[in-house]
Every structure is written in C-alpha cells, then in structure tokens.
Amino acid sequence: MKARRYQGPEDLYRAQAALMAWVRQAGRCNYLHKGDVGHRLFNSCFQYNPADVMRYWLDDEGEICAFVVLDLPWDAFDLQVSPALRLCDHHIEIFEYCEGETLRLAERNGKRLEKIVVEVDDCDPAYIAFVEARGYSLLEQGFALTRHDLKNLPDAPLPRGFRFHQAAAGDAAQLADVHNHSFSNKWNAESYGKVFRSPHLEYEFVVAAPDGRFAAFTNVWVDDVNRSLLFEPVGTHSDFRRRGLGKALMAHVLMRMRAERGIKRAYVCHAPPSTNPAAAALYASVGFEKLHEIHDYSKSFP
C-alpha cells in the first residue's frame, strides 16, 4: 500500500463512505463520526492546504482501507483504519508513517513539535496497548462521547422574538461573529466563508435574536448509513447565555433531522464536567448520556 494525498472533494467523500461502512461493521469505539473528518480537515486545519494534511491508502480492490488527517494545530494526527487492518503489521506501518508526516509537516511550517498526540477511546483495551507499544502514554482525559436515542426529546421553546434559521453562505459575517463570541476569536467573514463553502459542511443552524444577531449556532452532519447525527460544535454567543438557546436549538435540530433524514441516534463530545460544567449540563439537559471517554495519549519528540 502507498499513501496518496488528498486531491479534491471526491477523496473526502470516499473516506467518509469507508468510515461509515467501518462503523456499521465494528461500532463507534475508536472510530470517528463522518462529520469529524471534514470538520478537522477544513475547520481545525483551515490555515493549511487540505492536500498537505490528508492522506489515504487503497487496498488491492482500489477501496480506501485507511486515511489520516494530520491535525497540526493540536500536535496530533487522526488515523482511521478498516476493521480488517486494525492492529496488524500494515497498521503499524501506517501509524509510523503518520508520525513522520506530522513531524515533517510541522517542520515545513516552522513549528517544532515536542510531542505528538493521538486520541484513544477507553472502550478499546487492545488499541490502548497498541499505542502504548509505540511509545505513547496517557496525557490527560479528553472528551466524553455522549449519545441520544431520540426517544425522549425535551420541550424547549425559544424565548419570545428569537427564531431558528438555517445558515447560508451569505451569513458568513454573522457566523464568524457568533463563533468568535462563543469560543476563541479567530474568524472573519472571509475565513469562515471559506470554511462554510468547503465540501464538508452539511448543515449549520442558528438562533437569530430579535435584533437580527446570531445568538447560538451548531454544525451538524448526518451519517445516512448508520442513521446518526453529529453536533460539532455547539456554541452560544456570550451576550445571550443562560436563556436556554443551546438546548432549544439542539432539540429543534434533533426533531427536524428525525423527520427529514430518519435519524435514530445523535452524538456530541464534550470536555469533562470539571473543566466545562456548562457544556456537560447543557447536553445532559437535552438527554445525552455518556457512551465512553476519549483520552489523549502522547509521545515525546525532544
């Protein structure tokens, strides 16, 4: 097998299709959601050329059997391999290649890495042993992966004067503003417009305030093979918090996607309650329950 560089949207769609098939075969443990792939490629790595940060491998039939996003902003790589390749010699070879590519990409961009981070789900002891054998050790607890079965959705109306809106490309300036006031200040109309128009984004829903400002938002991806949905991320503008907007938005999206796309389950990741109690409380109030934890393992490169 030989690594191939990302050439265009068709490579993303093929990787997502392969991933959905792997999840259907093996379950979610140590597999990303379809939506994670494009989000990390075009959002997390928005300052990089996709051809520099995505690689994939083909099997003898020409089908994708592994792919990786070199998530340099987080000193990490996100490797996904087919169930047939997991923990075999090919997996070791690809894993070590990804280490080297991450270091080379950092060097080309003037960034010196002291460590590389990989995510490992705590539901997979065999993979924990695999990364530990490669020299990685537990860095810290990462995120909780939570799931909703869509059976009991909360009644969460919006406050008077607020409304739901499905964002479009012309909303880029407003979207940049609500993202910046929900998380870190890194977007403008041009940069977020580029992310919004990239081939990965399926839905962005917002809550519009009475004065027209975007008060809350979420990006949403649908896996039609496994009838699942991913929220990544969910944010509320700092001027509009503690009004139930995030809960109302998520409930609205779940009901709409259940009706329009036949969704059976939804996922969202969040930091531990000790570091982000507001997010944990929000998702619990909607009805999400923890499925498993995703931990960061790191290897030093002094």
Summary of the structure (lengths in Angstrom):
residues: 302
radius of gyration: 19.3
end to end distance: 30.2
largest distance: 59.4
contacts: 964
relative contact order: 0.16
helix: 38%
strand: 29%
